[in-house]
Amino acid sequence: MKFSGGQIGFIIFFIVAFIGGLIWAYSKDKITNSKYYPGAWKMIIYVIAGFIGLFLMIKAAKSF
């Protein structure tokens, strides 16, 4: 499937605007989040580890 020049331009604009919005929102909430949620980074690690574990279990189940 080929994209037109306008579609590619919109995709690039959207990605840049979305990432810019995420960075702006994060920088705005950085102080508040560290004050009220001091151990939130641990939960992110646990969730990522859970997804990796689930992925590995599915891969192992498919290999049998």
PyMOL Python script that loads the backbone (N, CA, C, O; Angstrom):
from pymol import cmd

cmd.read_pdbstr("""\
ATOM      1  N   MET A   1       0.850  -1.172   0.000  1.00  0.00           N
ATOM      2  CA  MET A   1       0.000   0.000   0.000  1.00  0.00           C
ATOM      3  C   MET A   1       0.895   1.234   0.000  1.00  0.00           C
ATOM      4  O   MET A   1       1.757   1.388   0.865  1.00  0.00           O
ATOM      5  N   LYS A   2       0.685   2.089  -0.957  1.00  0.00           N
ATOM      6  CA  LYS A   2       1.483   3.300  -1.058  1.00  0.00           C
ATOM      7  C   LYS A   2       0.708   4.471  -0.469  1.00  0.00           C
ATOM      8  O   LYS A   2      -0.515   4.559  -0.572  1.00  0.00           O
ATOM      9  N   PHE A   3       1.460   5.350   0.142  1.00  0.00           N
ATOM     10  CA  PHE A   3       0.875   6.547   0.719  1.00  0.00           C
ATOM     11  C   PHE A   3       1.186   7.742  -0.175  1.00  0.00           C
ATOM     12  O   PHE A   3       2.236   7.800  -0.814  1.00  0.00           O
ATOM     13  N   SER A   4       0.266   8.682  -0.208  1.00  0.00           N
ATOM     14  CA  SER A   4       0.512   9.905  -0.975  1.00  0.00           C
ATOM     15  C   SER A   4       1.410  10.843  -0.164  1.00  0.00           C
ATOM     16  O   SER A   4       1.641  10.622   1.025  1.00  0.00           O
ATOM     17  N   GLY A   5       1.896  11.863  -0.804  1.00  0.00           N
ATOM     18  CA  GLY A   5       2.756  12.827  -0.122  1.00  0.00           C
ATOM     19  C   GLY A   5       2.055  13.527   1.029  1.00  0.00           C
ATOM     20  O   GLY A   5       2.656  13.788   2.070  1.00  0.00           O
ATOM     21  N   GLY A   6       0.769  13.829   0.832  1.00  0.00           N
ATOM     22  CA  GLY A   6      -0.002  14.477   1.889  1.00  0.00           C
ATOM     23  C   GLY A   6      -0.190  13.579   3.100  1.00  0.00           C
ATOM     24  O   GLY A   6      -0.126  14.041   4.239  1.00  0.00           O
ATOM     25  N   GLN A   7      -0.422  12.297   2.853  1.00  0.00           N
ATOM     26  CA  GLN A   7      -0.592  11.352   3.952  1.00  0.00           C
ATOM     27  C   GLN A   7       0.705  11.189   4.741  1.00  0.00           C
ATOM     28  O   GLN A   7       0.682  11.144   5.971  1.00  0.00           O
ATOM     29  N   ILE A   8       1.819  11.100   4.049  1.00  0.00           N
ATOM     30  CA  ILE A   8       3.111  10.968   4.724  1.00  0.00           C
ATOM     31  C   ILE A   8       3.405  12.229   5.530  1.00  0.00           C
ATOM     32  O   ILE A   8       3.897  12.146   6.655  1.00  0.00           O
ATOM     33  N   GLY A   9       3.109  13.381   4.968  1.00  0.00           N
ATOM     34  CA  GLY A   9       3.288  14.637   5.695  1.00  0.00           C
ATOM     35  C   GLY A   9       2.446  14.690   6.957  1.00  0.00           C
ATOM     36  O   GLY A   9       2.918  15.124   8.007  1.00  0.00           O
ATOM     37  N   PHE A  10       1.195  14.248   6.853  1.00  0.00           N
ATOM     38  CA  PHE A  10       0.325  14.232   8.017  1.00  0.00           C
ATOM     39  C   PHE A  10       0.837  13.267   9.075  1.00  0.00           C
ATOM     40  O   PHE A  10       0.809  13.584  10.264  1.00  0.00           O
ATOM     41  N   ILE A  11       1.302  12.098   8.661  1.00  0.00           N
ATOM     42  CA  ILE A  11       1.834  11.115   9.610  1.00  0.00           C
ATOM     43  C   ILE A  11       3.024  11.700  10.361  1.00  0.00           C
ATOM     44  O   ILE A  11       3.107  11.584  11.584  1.00  0.00           O
ATOM     45  N   ILE A  12       3.936  12.322   9.638  1.00  0.00           N
ATOM     46  CA  ILE A  12       5.122  12.904  10.278  1.00  0.00           C
ATOM     47  C   ILE A  12       4.706  14.029  11.224  1.00  0.00           C
ATOM     48  O   ILE A  12       5.206  14.107  12.347  1.00  0.00           O
ATOM     49  N   PHE A  13       3.800  14.899  10.784  1.00  0.00           N
ATOM     50  CA  PHE A  13       3.318  15.983  11.640  1.00  0.00           C
ATOM     51  C   PHE A  13       2.648  15.432  12.891  1.00  0.00           C
ATOM     52  O   PHE A  13       2.891  15.927  13.991  1.00  0.00           O
ATOM     53  N   PHE A  14       1.810  14.415  12.738  1.00  0.00           N
ATOM     54  CA  PHE A  14       1.095  13.844  13.875  1.00  0.00           C
ATOM     55  C   PHE A  14       2.061  13.240  14.878  1.00  0.00           C
ATOM     56  O   PHE A  14       1.918  13.456  16.081  1.00  0.00           O
ATOM     57  N   ILE A  15       3.046  12.483  14.398  1.00  0.00           N
ATOM     58  CA  ILE A  15       4.007  11.843  15.301  1.00  0.00           C
ATOM     59  C   ILE A  15       4.800  12.903  16.067  1.00  0.00           C
ATOM     60  O   ILE A  15       4.978  12.793  17.280  1.00  0.00           O
ATOM     61  N   VAL A  16       5.271  13.922  15.362  1.00  0.00           N
ATOM     62  CA  VAL A  16       6.045  14.983  16.023  1.00  0.00           C
ATOM     63  C   VAL A  16       5.174  15.725  17.041  1.00  0.00           C
ATOM     64  O   VAL A  16       5.623  15.994  18.155  1.00  0.00           O
ATOM     65  N   ALA A  17       3.940  16.057  16.673  1.00  0.00           N
ATOM     66  CA  ALA A  17       3.046  16.771  17.583  1.00  0.00           C
ATOM     67  C   ALA A  17       2.691  15.904  18.792  1.00  0.00           C
ATOM     68  O   ALA A  17       2.626  16.410  19.912  1.00  0.00           O
ATOM     69  N   PHE A  18       2.462  14.616  18.582  1.00  0.00           N
ATOM     70  CA  PHE A  18       2.098  13.718  19.670  1.00  0.00           C
ATOM     71  C   PHE A  18       3.252  13.565  20.651  1.00  0.00           C
ATOM     72  O   PHE A  18       3.052  13.649  21.863  1.00  0.00           O
ATOM     73  N   ILE A  19       4.456  13.340  20.137  1.00  0.00           N
ATOM     74  CA  ILE A  19       5.620  13.205  21.012  1.00  0.00           C
ATOM     75  C   ILE A  19       5.890  14.518  21.735  1.00  0.00           C
ATOM     76  O   ILE A  19       6.235  14.513  22.917  1.00  0.00           O
ATOM     77  N   GLY A  20       5.739  15.638  21.042  1.00  0.00           N
ATOM     78  CA  GLY A  20       5.893  16.943  21.688  1.00  0.00           C
ATOM     79  C   GLY A  20       4.882  17.141  22.811  1.00  0.00           C
ATOM     80  O   GLY A  20       5.224  17.660  23.874  1.00  0.00           O
ATOM     81  N   GLY A  21       3.645  16.732  22.577  1.00  0.00           N
ATOM     82  CA  GLY A  21       2.618  16.829  23.622  1.00  0.00           C
ATOM     83  C   GLY A  21       2.927  15.943  24.813  1.00  0.00           C
ATOM     84  O   GLY A  21       2.708  16.343  25.957  1.00  0.00           O
ATOM     85  N   LEU A  22       3.433  14.744  24.558  1.00  0.00           N
ATOM     86  CA  LEU A  22       3.811  13.862  25.663  1.00  0.00           C
ATOM     87  C   LEU A  22       4.941  14.459  26.491  1.00  0.00           C
ATOM     88  O   LEU A  22       4.899  14.424  27.721  1.00  0.00           O
ATOM     89  N   ILE A  23       5.939  15.000  25.826  1.00  0.00           N
ATOM     90  CA  ILE A  23       7.067  15.606  26.544  1.00  0.00           C
ATOM     91  C   ILE A  23       6.596  16.812  27.358  1.00  0.00           C
ATOM     92  O   ILE A  23       7.003  16.985  28.507  1.00  0.00           O
ATOM     93  N   TRP A  24       5.744  17.640  26.765  1.00  0.00           N
ATOM     94  CA  TRP A  24       5.221  18.812  27.472  1.00  0.00           C
ATOM     95  C   TRP A  24       4.409  18.397  28.699  1.00  0.00           C
ATOM     96  O   TRP A  24       4.573  18.975  29.773  1.00  0.00           O
ATOM     97  N   ALA A  25       3.533  17.400  28.545  1.00  0.00           N
ATOM     98  CA  ALA A  25       2.704  16.952  29.662  1.00  0.00           C
ATOM     99  C   ALA A  25       3.564  16.322  30.756  1.00  0.00           C
ATOM    100  O   ALA A  25       3.313  16.539  31.942  1.00  0.00           O
ATOM    101  N   TYR A  26       4.571  15.549  30.368  1.00  0.00           N
ATOM    102  CA  TYR A  26       5.430  14.915  31.356  1.00  0.00           C
ATOM    103  C   TYR A  26       6.216  15.963  32.132  1.00  0.00           C
ATOM    104  O   TYR A  26       6.318  15.886  33.357  1.00  0.00           O
ATOM    105  N   SER A  27       6.770  16.940  31.426  1.00  0.00           N
ATOM    106  CA  SER A  27       7.559  17.954  32.118  1.00  0.00           C
ATOM    107  C   SER A  27       6.696  18.781  33.066  1.00  0.00           C
ATOM    108  O   SER A  27       7.171  19.249  34.101  1.00  0.00           O
ATOM    109  N   LYS A  28       5.428  18.957  32.706  1.00  0.00           N
ATOM    110  CA  LYS A  28       4.508  19.706  33.556  1.00  0.00           C
ATOM    111  C   LYS A  28       4.161  18.929  34.832  1.00  0.00           C
ATOM    112  O   LYS A  28       4.030  19.520  35.904  1.00  0.00           O
ATOM    113  N   ASP A  29       4.014  17.614  34.715  1.00  0.00           N
ATOM    114  CA  ASP A  29       3.597  16.780  35.843  1.00  0.00           C
ATOM    115  C   ASP A  29       4.757  16.133  36.596  1.00  0.00           C
ATOM    116  O   ASP A  29       4.526  15.400  37.558  1.00  0.00           O
ATOM    117  N   LYS A  30       5.979  16.382  36.188  1.00  0.00           N
ATOM    118  CA  LYS A  30       7.128  15.708  36.774  1.00  0.00           C
ATOM    119  C   LYS A  30       7.253  15.963  38.285  1.00  0.00           C
ATOM    120  O   LYS A  30       7.486  15.029  39.052  1.00  0.00           O
ATOM    121  N   ILE A  31       7.103  17.199  38.704  1.00  0.00           N
ATOM    122  CA  ILE A  31       7.245  17.550  40.119  1.00  0.00           C
ATOM    123  C   ILE A  31       6.096  16.958  40.932  1.00  0.00           C
ATOM    124  O   ILE A  31       6.317  16.404  42.008  1.00  0.00           O
ATOM    125  N   THR A  32       4.885  17.073  40.427  1.00  0.00           N
ATOM    126  CA  THR A  32       3.721  16.552  41.142  1.00  0.00           C
ATOM    127  C   THR A  32       3.780  15.038  41.263  1.00  0.00           C
ATOM    128  O   THR A  32       3.484  14.492  42.326  1.00  0.00           O
ATOM    129  N   ASN A  33       4.157  14.353  40.194  1.00  0.00           N
ATOM    130  CA  ASN A  33       4.205  12.899  40.239  1.00  0.00           C
ATOM    131  C   ASN A  33       5.251  12.397  41.213  1.00  0.00           C
ATOM    132  O   ASN A  33       5.000  11.424  41.923  1.00  0.00           O
ATOM    133  N   SER A  34       6.419  13.028  41.273  1.00  0.00           N
ATOM    134  CA  SER A  34       7.442  12.574  42.197  1.00  0.00           C
ATOM    135  C   SER A  34       7.052  12.857  43.644  1.00  0.00           C
ATOM    136  O   SER A  34       7.531  12.187  44.559  1.00  0.00           O
ATOM    137  N   LYS A  35       6.183  13.848  43.855  1.00  0.00           N
ATOM    138  CA  LYS A  35       5.738  14.164  45.214  1.00  0.00           C
ATOM    139  C   LYS A  35       4.667  13.177  45.697  1.00  0.00           C
ATOM    140  O   LYS A  35       4.733  12.696  46.828  1.00  0.00           O
ATOM    141  N   TYR A  36       3.692  12.879  44.849  1.00  0.00           N
ATOM    142  CA  TYR A  36       2.568  12.045  45.268  1.00  0.00           C
ATOM    143  C   TYR A  36       2.735  10.570  44.943  1.00  0.00           C
ATOM    144  O   TYR A  36       2.096   9.734  45.581  1.00  0.00           O
ATOM    145  N   TYR A  37       3.568  10.225  43.978  1.00  0.00           N
ATOM    146  CA  TYR A  37       3.769   8.837  43.574  1.00  0.00           C
ATOM    147  C   TYR A  37       5.265   8.517  43.552  1.00  0.00           C
ATOM    148  O   TYR A  37       5.849   8.367  42.479  1.00  0.00           O
ATOM    149  N   PRO A  38       5.892   8.411  44.735  1.00  0.00           N
ATOM    150  CA  PRO A  38       7.351   8.266  44.753  1.00  0.00           C
ATOM    151  C   PRO A  38       7.862   6.939  44.198  1.00  0.00           C
ATOM    152  O   PRO A  38       8.996   6.895  43.721  1.00  0.00           O
ATOM    153  N   GLY A  39       7.089   5.860  44.235  1.00  0.00           N
ATOM    154  CA  GLY A  39       7.575   4.565  43.769  1.00  0.00           C
ATOM    155  C   GLY A  39       6.925   4.102  42.481  1.00  0.00           C
ATOM    156  O   GLY A  39       6.885   2.901  42.213  1.00  0.00           O
ATOM    157  N   ALA A  40       6.414   5.026  41.675  1.00  0.00           N
ATOM    158  CA  ALA A  40       5.687   4.647  40.462  1.00  0.00           C
ATOM    159  C   ALA A  40       6.582   3.970  39.447  1.00  0.00           C
ATOM    160  O   ALA A  40       6.107   3.127  38.686  1.00  0.00           O
ATOM    161  N   TRP A  41       7.856   4.305  39.409  1.00  0.00           N
ATOM    162  CA  TRP A  41       8.769   3.688  38.438  1.00  0.00           C
ATOM    163  C   TRP A  41       8.898   2.194  38.690  1.00  0.00           C
ATOM    164  O   TRP A  41       9.132   1.430  37.753  1.00  0.00           O
ATOM    165  N   LYS A  42       8.749   1.759  39.954  1.00  0.00           N
ATOM    166  CA  LYS A  42       8.811   0.318  40.245  1.00  0.00           C
ATOM    167  C   LYS A  42       7.638  -0.406  39.587  1.00  0.00           C
ATOM    168  O   LYS A  42       7.800  -1.503  39.053  1.00  0.00           O
ATOM    169  N   MET A  43       6.469   0.207  39.626  1.00  0.00           N
ATOM    170  CA  MET A  43       5.286  -0.411  39.025  1.00  0.00           C
ATOM    171  C   MET A  43       5.459  -0.541  37.520  1.00  0.00           C
ATOM    172  O   MET A  43       5.023  -1.534  36.939  1.00  0.00           O
ATOM    173  N   ILE A  44       6.079   0.427  36.883  1.00  0.00           N
ATOM    174  CA  ILE A  44       6.331   0.346  35.449  1.00  0.00           C
ATOM    175  C   ILE A  44       7.243  -0.838  35.147  1.00  0.00           C
ATOM    176  O   ILE A  44       7.018  -1.566  34.181  1.00  0.00           O
ATOM    177  N   ILE A  45       8.268  -1.030  35.968  1.00  0.00           N
ATOM    178  CA  ILE A  45       9.178  -2.165  35.787  1.00  0.00           C
ATOM    179  C   ILE A  45       8.419  -3.479  35.949  1.00  0.00           C
ATOM    180  O   ILE A  45       8.621  -4.408  35.168  1.00  0.00           O
ATOM    181  N   TYR A  46       7.548  -3.564  36.955  1.00  0.00           N
ATOM    182  CA  TYR A  46       6.771  -4.793  37.177  1.00  0.00           C
ATOM    183  C   TYR A  46       5.841  -5.092  36.004  1.00  0.00           C
ATOM    184  O   TYR A  46       5.710  -6.246  35.596  1.00  0.00           O
ATOM    185  N   VAL A  47       5.201  -4.068  35.465  1.00  0.00           N
ATOM    186  CA  VAL A  47       4.284  -4.273  34.337  1.00  0.00           C
ATOM    187  C   VAL A  47       5.054  -4.743  33.099  1.00  0.00           C
ATOM    188  O   VAL A  47       4.620  -5.663  32.406  1.00  0.00           O
ATOM    189  N   ILE A  48       6.189  -4.113  32.829  1.00  0.00           N
ATOM    190  CA  ILE A  48       7.000  -4.526  31.679  1.00  0.00           C
ATOM    191  C   ILE A  48       7.501  -5.953  31.860  1.00  0.00           C
ATOM    192  O   ILE A  48       7.488  -6.742  30.915  1.00  0.00           O
ATOM    193  N   ALA A  49       7.946  -6.287  33.077  1.00  0.00           N
ATOM    194  CA  ALA A  49       8.394  -7.654  33.348  1.00  0.00           C
ATOM    195  C   ALA A  49       7.243  -8.649  33.176  1.00  0.00           C
ATOM    196  O   ALA A  49       7.451  -9.757  32.684  1.00  0.00           O
ATOM    197  N   GLY A  50       6.045  -8.262  33.576  1.00  0.00           N
ATOM    198  CA  GLY A  50       4.881  -9.136  33.401  1.00  0.00           C
ATOM    199  C   GLY A  50       4.572  -9.383  31.934  1.00  0.00           C
ATOM    200  O   GLY A  50       4.274 -10.510  31.541  1.00  0.00           O
ATOM    201  N   PHE A  51       4.640  -8.334  31.122  1.00  0.00           N
ATOM    202  CA  PHE A  51       4.405  -8.498  29.687  1.00  0.00           C
ATOM    203  C   PHE A  51       5.473  -9.380  29.043  1.00  0.00           C
ATOM    204  O   PHE A  51       5.167 -10.214  28.191  1.00  0.00           O
ATOM    205  N   ILE A  52       6.712  -9.194  29.449  1.00  0.00           N
ATOM    206  CA  ILE A  52       7.790 -10.037  28.907  1.00  0.00           C
ATOM    207  C   ILE A  52       7.581 -11.488  29.327  1.00  0.00           C
ATOM    208  O   ILE A  52       7.759 -12.402  28.521  1.00  0.00           O
ATOM    209  N   GLY A  53       7.204 -11.701  30.584  1.00  0.00           N
ATOM    210  CA  GLY A  53       6.926 -13.057  31.046  1.00  0.00           C
ATOM    211  C   GLY A  53       5.778 -13.702  30.293  1.00  0.00           C
ATOM    212  O   GLY A  53       5.861 -14.871  29.914  1.00  0.00           O
ATOM    213  N   LEU A  54       4.719 -12.962  30.074  1.00  0.00           N
ATOM    214  CA  LEU A  54       3.578 -13.476  29.320  1.00  0.00           C
ATOM    215  C   LEU A  54       3.979 -13.810  27.889  1.00  0.00           C
ATOM    216  O   LEU A  54       3.591 -14.850  27.356  1.00  0.00           O
ATOM    217  N   PHE A  55       4.754 -12.931  27.271  1.00  0.00           N
ATOM    218  CA  PHE A  55       5.236 -13.168  25.917  1.00  0.00           C
ATOM    219  C   PHE A  55       6.070 -14.452  25.857  1.00  0.00           C
ATOM    220  O   PHE A  55       5.904 -15.260  24.942  1.00  0.00           O
ATOM    221  N   LEU A  56       6.961 -14.637  26.825  1.00  0.00           N
ATOM    222  CA  LEU A  56       7.807 -15.836  26.838  1.00  0.00           C
ATOM    223  C   LEU A  56       6.988 -17.100  27.081  1.00  0.00           C
ATOM    224  O   LEU A  56       7.276 -18.145  26.498  1.00  0.00           O
ATOM    225  N   MET A  57       5.968 -17.012  27.937  1.00  0.00           N
ATOM    226  CA  MET A  57       5.111 -18.181  28.169  1.00  0.00           C
ATOM    227  C   MET A  57       4.337 -18.554  26.913  1.00  0.00           C
ATOM    228  O   MET A  57       4.187 -19.738  26.613  1.00  0.00           O
ATOM    229  N   ILE A  58       3.847 -17.571  26.179  1.00  0.00           N
ATOM    230  CA  ILE A  58       3.114 -17.846  24.939  1.00  0.00           C
ATOM    231  C   ILE A  58       4.053 -18.453  23.904  1.00  0.00           C
ATOM    232  O   ILE A  58       3.686 -19.400  23.209  1.00  0.00           O
ATOM    233  N   LYS A  59       5.271 -17.907  23.799  1.00  0.00           N
ATOM    234  CA  LYS A  59       6.246 -18.469  22.863  1.00  0.00           C
ATOM    235  C   LYS A  59       6.583 -19.906  23.227  1.00  0.00           C
ATOM    236  O   LYS A  59       6.693 -20.754  22.342  1.00  0.00           O
ATOM    237  N   ALA A  60       6.749 -20.196  24.517  1.00  0.00           N
ATOM    238  CA  ALA A  60       7.054 -21.545  24.967  1.00  0.00           C
ATOM    239  C   ALA A  60       5.901 -22.502  24.695  1.00  0.00           C
ATOM    240  O   ALA A  60       6.125 -23.649  24.309  1.00  0.00           O
ATOM    241  N   ALA A  61       4.664 -22.037  24.893  1.00  0.00           N
ATOM    242  CA  ALA A  61       3.491 -22.882  24.662  1.00  0.00           C
ATOM    243  C   ALA A  61       3.334 -23.200  23.173  1.00  0.00           C
ATOM    244  O   ALA A  61       2.905 -24.299  22.824  1.00  0.00           O
ATOM    245  N   LYS A  62       3.670 -22.268  22.304  1.00  0.00           N
ATOM    246  CA  LYS A  62       3.541 -22.498  20.872  1.00  0.00           C
ATOM    247  C   LYS A  62       4.621 -23.436  20.346  1.00  0.00           C
ATOM    248  O   LYS A  62       4.445 -24.060  19.300  1.00  0.00           O
ATOM    249  N   SER A  63       5.729 -23.538  21.060  1.00  0.00           N
ATOM    250  CA  SER A  63       6.826 -24.391  20.566  1.00  0.00           C
ATOM    251  C   SER A  63       6.564 -25.867  20.835  1.00  0.00           C
ATOM    252  O   SER A  63       7.258 -26.716  20.277  1.00  0.00           O
ATOM    253  N   PHE A  64       5.595 -26.195  21.662  1.00  0.00           N
ATOM    254  CA  PHE A  64       5.284 -27.612  21.944  1.00  0.00           C
ATOM    255  C   PHE A  64       4.298 -28.174  20.967  1.00  0.00           C
ATOM    256  O   PHE A  64       3.933 -29.346  21.063  1.00  0.00           O
TER     257      PHE A  64
END
""", "prot")
cmd.dss("prot")
cmd.show_as("cartoon", "prot")
cmd.util.cbc("prot")
cmd.orient("prot")
